[in-house]
Amino acid sequence: MGKGIILGIDFSIDFTQMAVLDDEINPRSISIGTEDNFLIPSVVCYNSEL
């Protein structure tokens, strides 16, 4: 049987972070671009009156 990928996505107001489980079932954050860049901008539209 093949292995599936478990992906976790944490949506926040201004940034999003993604993680996967490695072979030892430990969560590992996914970096974007560089090794230290774990946060992804996630704001498309923000209404401060809400």
mmCIF file as Biopython writes it, N, C-alpha, C and O atoms, coordinates in Angstrom:
data_model
#
loop_
_atom_site.group_PDB
_atom_site.id
_atom_site.type_symbol
_atom_site.label_atom_id
_atom_site.label_alt_id
_atom_site.label_comp_id
_atom_site.label_asym_id
_atom_site.label_entity_id
_atom_site.label_seq_id
_atom_site.pdbx_PDB_ins_code
_atom_site.Cartn_x
_atom_site.Cartn_y
_atom_site.Cartn_z
_atom_site.occupancy
_atom_site.B_iso_or_equiv
_atom_site.auth_seq_id
_atom_site.auth_asym_id
_atom_site.pdbx_PDB_model_num
ATOM 1   N N  . MET A ? 1  ? 0.844   -1.173 0.000  1.0 0.0 1  A 1 
ATOM 2   C CA . MET A ? 1  ? 0.000   0.000  0.000  1.0 0.0 1  A 1 
ATOM 3   C C  . MET A ? 1  ? 0.891   1.237  0.000  1.0 0.0 1  A 1 
ATOM 4   O O  . MET A ? 1  ? 1.887   1.275  0.723  1.0 0.0 1  A 1 
ATOM 5   N N  . GLY A ? 2  ? 0.553   2.248  -0.795 1.0 0.0 2  A 1 
ATOM 6   C CA . GLY A ? 2  ? 1.317   3.491  -0.854 1.0 0.0 2  A 1 
ATOM 7   C C  . GLY A ? 2  ? 1.081   4.350  0.374  1.0 0.0 2  A 1 
ATOM 8   O O  . GLY A ? 2  ? 0.103   4.178  1.101  1.0 0.0 2  A 1 
ATOM 9   N N  . LYS A ? 3  ? 1.997   5.272  0.583  1.0 0.0 3  A 1 
ATOM 10  C CA . LYS A ? 3  ? 1.873   6.185  1.715  1.0 0.0 3  A 1 
ATOM 11  C C  . LYS A ? 3  ? 1.170   7.454  1.265  1.0 0.0 3  A 1 
ATOM 12  O O  . LYS A ? 3  ? 1.440   7.973  0.182  1.0 0.0 3  A 1 
ATOM 13  N N  . GLY A ? 4  ? 0.275   7.945  2.093  1.0 0.0 4  A 1 
ATOM 14  C CA . GLY A ? 4  ? -0.397  9.205  1.802  1.0 0.0 4  A 1 
ATOM 15  C C  . GLY A ? 4  ? 0.314   10.351 2.499  1.0 0.0 4  A 1 
ATOM 16  O O  . GLY A ? 4  ? 1.119   10.141 3.407  1.0 0.0 4  A 1 
ATOM 17  N N  . ILE A ? 5  ? 0.015   11.537 2.073  1.0 0.0 5  A 1 
ATOM 18  C CA . ILE A ? 5  ? 0.582   12.733 2.685  1.0 0.0 5  A 1 
ATOM 19  C C  . ILE A ? 5  ? -0.490  13.365 3.557  1.0 0.0 5  A 1 
ATOM 20  O O  . ILE A ? 5  ? -1.616  13.577 3.109  1.0 0.0 5  A 1 
ATOM 21  N N  . ILE A ? 6  ? -0.143  13.663 4.792  1.0 0.0 6  A 1 
ATOM 22  C CA . ILE A ? 6  ? -1.045  14.382 5.680  1.0 0.0 6  A 1 
ATOM 23  C C  . ILE A ? 6  ? -0.548  15.817 5.743  1.0 0.0 6  A 1 
ATOM 24  O O  . ILE A ? 6  ? 0.575   16.074 6.178  1.0 0.0 6  A 1 
ATOM 25  N N  . LEU A ? 7  ? -1.379  16.743 5.311  1.0 0.0 7  A 1 
ATOM 26  C CA . LEU A ? 7  ? -1.013  18.149 5.244  1.0 0.0 7  A 1 
ATOM 27  C C  . LEU A ? 7  ? -1.893  18.936 6.199  1.0 0.0 7  A 1 
ATOM 28  O O  . LEU A ? 7  ? -3.118  18.827 6.151  1.0 0.0 7  A 1 
ATOM 29  N N  . GLY A ? 8  ? -1.280  19.725 7.059  1.0 0.0 8  A 1 
ATOM 30  C CA . GLY A ? 8  ? -2.020  20.604 7.955  1.0 0.0 8  A 1 
ATOM 31  C C  . GLY A ? 8  ? -1.829  22.042 7.528  1.0 0.0 8  A 1 
ATOM 32  O O  . GLY A ? 8  ? -0.712  22.462 7.226  1.0 0.0 8  A 1 
ATOM 33  N N  . ILE A ? 9  ? -2.914  22.799 7.500  1.0 0.0 9  A 1 
ATOM 34  C CA . ILE A ? 9  ? -2.842  24.208 7.127  1.0 0.0 9  A 1 
ATOM 35  C C  . ILE A ? 9  ? -3.462  25.029 8.251  1.0 0.0 9  A 1 
ATOM 36  O O  . ILE A ? 9  ? -4.610  24.804 8.633  1.0 0.0 9  A 1 
ATOM 37  N N  . ASP A ? 10 ? -2.697  25.980 8.777  1.0 0.0 10 A 1 
ATOM 38  C CA . ASP A ? 10 ? -3.148  26.863 9.848  1.0 0.0 10 A 1 
ATOM 39  C C  . ASP A ? 10 ? -3.402  28.239 9.245  1.0 0.0 10 A 1 
ATOM 40  O O  . ASP A ? 10 ? -2.462  28.993 8.993  1.0 0.0 10 A 1 
ATOM 41  N N  . PHE A ? 11 ? -4.677  28.568 9.014  1.0 0.0 11 A 1 
ATOM 42  C CA . PHE A ? 11 ? -5.031  29.871 8.452  1.0 0.0 11 A 1 
ATOM 43  C C  . PHE A ? 11 ? -5.142  30.890 9.577  1.0 0.0 11 A 1 
ATOM 44  O O  . PHE A ? 11 ? -5.833  30.654 10.568 1.0 0.0 11 A 1 
ATOM 45  N N  . SER A ? 12 ? -4.474  32.004 9.426  1.0 0.0 12 A 1 
ATOM 46  C CA . SER A ? 12 ? -4.536  33.092 10.388 1.0 0.0 12 A 1 
ATOM 47  C C  . SER A ? 12 ? -5.028  34.336 9.658  1.0 0.0 12 A 1 
ATOM 48  O O  . SER A ? 12 ? -5.277  34.291 8.453  1.0 0.0 12 A 1 
ATOM 49  N N  . ILE A ? 13 ? -5.168  35.442 10.377 1.0 0.0 13 A 1 
ATOM 50  C CA . ILE A ? 13 ? -5.657  36.670 9.754  1.0 0.0 13 A 1 
ATOM 51  C C  . ILE A ? 13 ? -4.674  37.197 8.722  1.0 0.0 13 A 1 
ATOM 52  O O  . ILE A ? 13 ? -5.077  37.654 7.653  1.0 0.0 13 A 1 
ATOM 53  N N  . ASP A ? 14 ? -3.372  37.133 9.041  1.0 0.0 14 A 1 
ATOM 54  C CA . ASP A ? 14 ? -2.394  37.741 8.140  1.0 0.0 14 A 1 
ATOM 55  C C  . ASP A ? 14 ? -1.405  36.753 7.527  1.0 0.0 14 A 1 
ATOM 56  O O  . ASP A ? 14 ? -0.869  37.021 6.451  1.0 0.0 14 A 1 
ATOM 57  N N  . PHE A ? 15 ? -1.148  35.626 8.175  1.0 0.0 15 A 1 
ATOM 58  C CA . PHE A ? 15 ? -0.211  34.641 7.636  1.0 0.0 15 A 1 
ATOM 59  C C  . PHE A ? 15 ? -0.778  33.236 7.775  1.0 0.0 15 A 1 
ATOM 60  O O  . PHE A ? 15 ? -1.623  32.975 8.632  1.0 0.0 15 A 1 
ATOM 61  N N  . THR A ? 16 ? -0.309  32.350 6.933  1.0 0.0 16 A 1 
ATOM 62  C CA . THR A ? 16 ? -0.703  30.947 6.948  1.0 0.0 16 A 1 
ATOM 63  C C  . THR A ? 16 ? 0.556   30.104 7.090  1.0 0.0 16 A 1 
ATOM 64  O O  . THR A ? 16 ? 1.605   30.453 6.548  1.0 0.0 16 A 1 
ATOM 65  N N  . GLN A ? 17 ? 0.455   28.994 7.818  1.0 0.0 17 A 1 
ATOM 66  C CA . GLN A ? 17 ? 1.586   28.079 7.943  1.0 0.0 17 A 1 
ATOM 67  C C  . GLN A ? 17 ? 1.117   26.680 7.581  1.0 0.0 17 A 1 
ATOM 68  O O  . GLN A ? 17 ? 0.013   26.275 7.943  1.0 0.0 17 A 1 
ATOM 69  N N  . MET A ? 18 ? 1.967   25.936 6.858  1.0 0.0 18 A 1 
ATOM 70  C CA . MET A ? 18 ? 1.627   24.573 6.459  1.0 0.0 18 A 1 
ATOM 71  C C  . MET A ? 18 ? 2.623   23.598 7.072  1.0 0.0 18 A 1 
ATOM 72  O O  . MET A ? 18 ? 3.787   23.936 7.286  1.0 0.0 18 A 1 
ATOM 73  N N  . ALA A ? 19 ? 2.155   22.385 7.351  1.0 0.0 19 A 1 
ATOM 74  C CA . ALA A ? 19 ? 3.022   21.351 7.916  1.0 0.0 19 A 1 
ATOM 75  C C  . ALA A ? 19 ? 2.602   19.990 7.378  1.0 0.0 19 A 1 
ATOM 76  O O  . ALA A ? 19 ? 1.452   19.794 6.986  1.0 0.0 19 A 1 
ATOM 77  N N  . VAL A ? 20 ? 3.544   19.053 7.363  1.0 0.0 20 A 1 
ATOM 78  C CA . VAL A ? 20 ? 3.283   17.664 6.978  1.0 0.0 20 A 1 
ATOM 79  C C  . VAL A ? 20 ? 3.847   16.758 8.064  1.0 0.0 20 A 1 
ATOM 80  O O  . VAL A ? 20 ? 4.669   17.184 8.875  1.0 0.0 20 A 1 
ATOM 81  N N  . LEU A ? 21 ? 3.400   15.506 8.073  1.0 0.0 21 A 1 
ATOM 82  C CA . LEU A ? 21 ? 3.975   14.519 8.984  1.0 0.0 21 A 1 
ATOM 83  C C  . LEU A ? 21 ? 5.089   13.788 8.259  1.0 0.0 21 A 1 
ATOM 84  O O  . LEU A ? 21 ? 4.911   13.340 7.127  1.0 0.0 21 A 1 
ATOM 85  N N  . ASP A ? 22 ? 6.250   13.667 8.916  1.0 0.0 22 A 1 
ATOM 86  C CA . ASP A ? 22 ? 7.367   12.960 8.294  1.0 0.0 22 A 1 
ATOM 87  C C  . ASP A ? 22 ? 7.221   11.455 8.503  1.0 0.0 22 A 1 
ATOM 88  O O  . ASP A ? 22 ? 6.207   11.001 9.033  1.0 0.0 22 A 1 
ATOM 89  N N  . ASP A ? 23 ? 8.213   10.687 8.097  1.0 0.0 23 A 1 
ATOM 90  C CA . ASP A ? 23 ? 8.154   9.221  8.197  1.0 0.0 23 A 1 
ATOM 91  C C  . ASP A ? 23 ? 8.046   8.728  9.632  1.0 0.0 23 A 1 
ATOM 92  O O  . ASP A ? 23 ? 7.560   7.622  9.868  1.0 0.0 23 A 1 
ATOM 93  N N  . GLU A ? 24 ? 8.493   9.532  10.595 1.0 0.0 24 A 1 
ATOM 94  C CA . GLU A ? 24 ? 8.427   9.149  12.011 1.0 0.0 24 A 1 
ATOM 95  C C  . GLU A ? 24 ? 7.204   9.749  12.696 1.0 0.0 24 A 1 
ATOM 96  O O  . GLU A ? 24 ? 7.133   9.766  13.924 1.0 0.0 24 A 1 
ATOM 97  N N  . ILE A ? 25 ? 6.250   10.237 11.925 1.0 0.0 25 A 1 
ATOM 98  C CA . ILE A ? 25 ? 4.997   10.826 12.399 1.0 0.0 25 A 1 
ATOM 99  C C  . ILE A ? 25 ? 5.245   12.082 13.247 1.0 0.0 25 A 1 
ATOM 100 O O  . ILE A ? 25 ? 4.525   12.327 14.216 1.0 0.0 25 A 1 
ATOM 101 N N  . ASN A ? 26 ? 6.245   12.863 12.890 1.0 0.0 26 A 1 
ATOM 102 C CA . ASN A ? 26 ? 6.516   14.141 13.537 1.0 0.0 26 A 1 
ATOM 103 C C  . ASN A ? 26 ? 6.119   15.262 12.582 1.0 0.0 26 A 1 
ATOM 104 O O  . ASN A ? 26 ? 6.418   15.187 11.390 1.0 0.0 26 A 1 
ATOM 105 N N  . PRO A ? 27 ? 5.445   16.305 13.088 1.0 0.0 27 A 1 
ATOM 106 C CA . PRO A ? 27 ? 5.080   17.409 12.197 1.0 0.0 27 A 1 
ATOM 107 C C  . PRO A ? 27 ? 6.302   18.219 11.780 1.0 0.0 27 A 1 
ATOM 108 O O  . PRO A ? 27 ? 7.167   18.516 12.603 1.0 0.0 27 A 1 
ATOM 109 N N  . ARG A ? 28 ? 6.369   18.569 10.516 1.0 0.0 28 A 1 
ATOM 110 C CA . ARG A ? 28 ? 7.458   19.383 9.964  1.0 0.0 28 A 1 
ATOM 111 C C  . ARG A ? 28 ? 6.838   20.538 9.191  1.0 0.0 28 A 1 
ATOM 112 O O  . ARG A ? 28 ? 6.041   20.325 8.278  1.0 0.0 28 A 1 
ATOM 113 N N  . SER A ? 29 ? 7.205   21.762 9.560  1.0 0.0 29 A 1 
ATOM 114 C CA . SER A ? 29 ? 6.706   22.930 8.841  1.0 0.0 29 A 1 
ATOM 115 C C  . SER A ? 29 ? 7.305   22.982 7.445  1.0 0.0 29 A 1 
ATOM 116 O O  . SER A ? 29 ? 8.461   22.615 7.236  1.0 0.0 29 A 1 
ATOM 117 N N  . ILE A ? 30 ? 6.513   23.437 6.508  1.0 0.0 30 A 1 
ATOM 118 C CA . ILE A ? 30 ? 6.960   23.577 5.125  1.0 0.0 30 A 1 
ATOM 119 C C  . ILE A ? 30 ? 7.446   25.004 4.931  1.0 0.0 30 A 1 
ATOM 120 O O  . ILE A ? 30 ? 6.712   25.955 5.196  1.0 0.0 30 A 1 
ATOM 121 N N  . SER A ? 31 ? 8.677   25.154 4.472  1.0 0.0 31 A 1 
ATOM 122 C CA . SER A ? 31 ? 9.202   26.493 4.205  1.0 0.0 31 A 1 
ATOM 123 C C  . SER A ? 31 ? 8.971   26.848 2.742  1.0 0.0 31 A 1 
ATOM 124 O O  . SER A ? 31 ? 8.960   25.980 1.869  1.0 0.0 31 A 1 
ATOM 125 N N  . ILE A ? 32 ? 8.791   28.116 2.499  1.0 0.0 32 A 1 
ATOM 126 C CA . ILE A ? 32 ? 8.562   28.621 1.152  1.0 0.0 32 A 1 
ATOM 127 C C  . ILE A ? 32 ? 9.731   29.531 0.795  1.0 0.0 32 A 1 
ATOM 128 O O  . ILE A ? 32 ? 9.979   30.516 1.490  1.0 0.0 32 A 1 
ATOM 129 N N  . GLY A ? 33 ? 10.433  29.222 -0.252 1.0 0.0 33 A 1 
ATOM 130 C CA . GLY A ? 33 ? 11.562  30.052 -0.682 1.0 0.0 33 A 1 
ATOM 131 C C  . GLY A ? 33 ? 12.847  29.682 0.027  1.0 0.0 33 A 1 
ATOM 132 O O  . GLY A ? 33 ? 13.673  28.953 -0.523 1.0 0.0 33 A 1 
ATOM 133 N N  . THR A ? 34 ? 13.027  30.180 1.249  1.0 0.0 34 A 1 
ATOM 134 C CA . THR A ? 34 ? 14.240  29.890 2.013  1.0 0.0 34 A 1 
ATOM 135 C C  . THR A ? 34 ? 13.912  28.947 3.156  1.0 0.0 34 A 1 
ATOM 136 O O  . THR A ? 34 ? 12.741  28.700 3.445  1.0 0.0 34 A 1 
ATOM 137 N N  . GLU A ? 35 ? 14.931  28.422 3.802  1.0 0.0 35 A 1 
ATOM 138 C CA . GLU A ? 35 ? 14.722  27.469 4.898  1.0 0.0 35 A 1 
ATOM 139 C C  . GLU A ? 35 ? 14.039  28.096 6.108  1.0 0.0 35 A 1 
ATOM 140 O O  . GLU A ? 35 ? 13.400  27.385 6.884  1.0 0.0 35 A 1 
ATOM 141 N N  . ASP A ? 36 ? 14.159  29.416 6.287  1.0 0.0 36 A 1 
ATOM 142 C CA . ASP A ? 36 ? 13.599  30.078 7.468  1.0 0.0 36 A 1 
ATOM 143 C C  . ASP A ? 36 ? 12.277  30.783 7.190  1.0 0.0 36 A 1 
ATOM 144 O O  . ASP A ? 36 ? 11.749  31.458 8.073  1.0 0.0 36 A 1 
ATOM 145 N N  . ASN A ? 37 ? 11.739  30.644 6.003  1.0 0.0 37 A 1 
ATOM 146 C CA . ASN A ? 37 ? 10.529  31.362 5.621  1.0 0.0 37 A 1 
ATOM 147 C C  . ASN A ? 37 ? 9.329   30.423 5.714  1.0 0.0 37 A 1 
ATOM 148 O O  . ASN A ? 37 ? 8.922   29.833 4.714  1.0 0.0 37 A 1 
ATOM 149 N N  . PHE A ? 38 ? 8.756   30.280 6.929  1.0 0.0 38 A 1 
ATOM 150 C CA . PHE A ? 38 ? 7.665   29.332 7.147  1.0 0.0 38 A 1 
ATOM 151 C C  . PHE A ? 38 ? 6.280   29.955 6.999  1.0 0.0 38 A 1 
ATOM 152 O O  . PHE A ? 38 ? 5.302   29.241 6.779  1.0 0.0 38 A 1 
ATOM 153 N N  . LEU A ? 39 ? 6.187   31.284 7.119  1.0 0.0 39 A 1 
ATOM 154 C CA . LEU A ? 39 ? 4.883   31.931 7.068  1.0 0.0 39 A 1 
ATOM 155 C C  . LEU A ? 39 ? 4.576   32.408 5.658  1.0 0.0 39 A 1 
ATOM 156 O O  . LEU A ? 39 ? 5.441   32.962 4.979  1.0 0.0 39 A 1 
ATOM 157 N N  . ILE A ? 40 ? 3.346   32.192 5.223  1.0 0.0 40 A 1 
ATOM 158 C CA . ILE A ? 40 ? 2.905   32.549 3.880  1.0 0.0 40 A 1 
ATOM 159 C C  . ILE A ? 40 ? 1.835   33.638 4.026  1.0 0.0 40 A 1 
ATOM 160 O O  . ILE A ? 40 ? 0.859   33.424 4.745  1.0 0.0 40 A 1 
ATOM 161 N N  . PRO A ? 41 ? 1.981   34.789 3.376  1.0 0.0 41 A 1 
ATOM 162 C CA . PRO A ? 41 ? 0.923   35.812 3.461  1.0 0.0 41 A 1 
ATOM 163 C C  . PRO A ? 41 ? -0.407  35.242 2.992  1.0 0.0 41 A 1 
ATOM 164 O O  . PRO A ? 41 ? -0.466  34.558 1.970  1.0 0.0 41 A 1 
ATOM 165 N N  . SER A ? 42 ? -1.482  35.521 3.739  1.0 0.0 42 A 1 
ATOM 166 C CA . SER A ? 42 ? -2.768  34.922 3.386  1.0 0.0 42 A 1 
ATOM 167 C C  . SER A ? 42 ? -3.906  35.923 3.288  1.0 0.0 42 A 1 
ATOM 168 O O  . SER A ? 42 ? -5.047  35.517 3.068  1.0 0.0 42 A 1 
ATOM 169 N N  . VAL A ? 43 ? -3.645  37.203 3.442  1.0 0.0 43 A 1 
ATOM 170 C CA . VAL A ? 43 ? -4.715  38.195 3.381  1.0 0.0 43 A 1 
ATOM 171 C C  . VAL A ? 43 ? -5.025  38.521 1.926  1.0 0.0 43 A 1 
ATOM 172 O O  . VAL A ? 43 ? -4.152  38.959 1.176  1.0 0.0 43 A 1 
ATOM 173 N N  . VAL A ? 44 ? -6.270  38.305 1.541  1.0 0.0 44 A 1 
ATOM 174 C CA . VAL A ? 44 ? -6.721  38.688 0.209  1.0 0.0 44 A 1 
ATOM 175 C C  . VAL A ? 44 ? -7.495  39.994 0.311  1.0 0.0 44 A 1 
ATOM 176 O O  . VAL A ? 44 ? -7.296  40.910 -0.487 1.0 0.0 44 A 1 
ATOM 177 N N  . CYS A ? 45 ? -8.370  40.071 1.293  1.0 0.0 45 A 1 
ATOM 178 C CA . CYS A ? 45 ? -9.154  41.279 1.544  1.0 0.0 45 A 1 
ATOM 179 C C  . CYS A ? 45 ? -9.448  41.322 3.039  1.0 0.0 45 A 1 
ATOM 180 O O  . CYS A ? 45 ? -9.882  40.328 3.619  1.0 0.0 45 A 1 
ATOM 181 N N  . TYR A ? 46 ? -9.214  42.458 3.651  1.0 0.0 46 A 1 
ATOM 182 C CA . TYR A ? 46 ? -9.444  42.588 5.090  1.0 0.0 46 A 1 
ATOM 183 C C  . TYR A ? 46 ? -10.311 43.807 5.337  1.0 0.0 46 A 1 
ATOM 184 O O  . TYR A ? 46 ? -9.948  44.916 4.945  1.0 0.0 46 A 1 
ATOM 185 N N  . ASN A ? 47 ? -11.460 43.615 5.984  1.0 0.0 47 A 1 
ATOM 186 C CA . ASN A ? 47 ? -12.369 44.703 6.314  1.0 0.0 47 A 1 
ATOM 187 C C  . ASN A ? 47 ? -12.286 44.944 7.809  1.0 0.0 47 A 1 
ATOM 188 O O  . ASN A ? 47 ? -12.733 44.107 8.594  1.0 0.0 47 A 1 
ATOM 189 N N  . SER A ? 48 ? -11.723 46.071 8.218  1.0 0.0 48 A 1 
ATOM 190 C CA . SER A ? 48 ? -11.525 46.347 9.646  1.0 0.0 48 A 1 
ATOM 191 C C  . SER A ? 48 ? -12.834 46.637 10.368 1.0 0.0 48 A 1 
ATOM 192 O O  . SER A ? 48 ? -12.851 46.678 11.599 1.0 0.0 48 A 1 
ATOM 193 N N  . GLU A ? 49 ? -13.933 46.839 9.641  1.0 0.0 49 A 1 
ATOM 194 C CA . GLU A ? 49 ? -15.221 47.106 10.272 1.0 0.0 49 A 1 
ATOM 195 C C  . GLU A ? 49 ? -15.938 45.832 10.694 1.0 0.0 49 A 1 
ATOM 196 O O  . GLU A ? 49 ? -16.941 45.906 11.404 1.0 0.0 49 A 1 
ATOM 197 N N  . LEU A ? 50 ? -15.465 44.687 10.286 1.0 0.0 50 A 1 
ATOM 198 C CA . LEU A ? 50 ? -16.121 43.422 10.655 1.0 0.0 50 A 1 
ATOM 199 C C  . LEU A ? 50 ? -15.664 42.942 11.991 1.0 0.0 50 A 1 
ATOM 200 O O  . LEU A ? 50 ? -16.113 41.895 12.456 1.0 0.0 50 A 1 
#
